[in-house]
Amino acid sequence: MRGVVQGVGFRWFARETAERLGVSGWVRNRPDGCVEGEAEGDADAVREFVALLKKGPSFARVDEVEAKAVEWKGKAVGFEIR
């Protein structure tokens, strides 16, 4: 995610949203000011998760979300902030 996404509760927003939707994975800040993560779960839940990340929490400004489909590993349990 690019934009104003660090220091505004974005990672906590992502974790709470993922947990509510039953999505597993992780999210972390990158040194370049972006946030990156990985999510897996039911396809509809993951699509909704990505749509909500595009809006972000109230203090964030999300300019871009890059999402790509990958093979579901089925190994992630829960959603963590790294």
Buried (B, 14 or more C-beta within 10 A) or exposed (E): BBBBBBEBBBBEBBBEBBEEBEBBBBBBBEEEEBBEBEBBBEEEBBEBBBEBBEEBBEEBEBEEBEBEEEEEEEEBEEBBEE
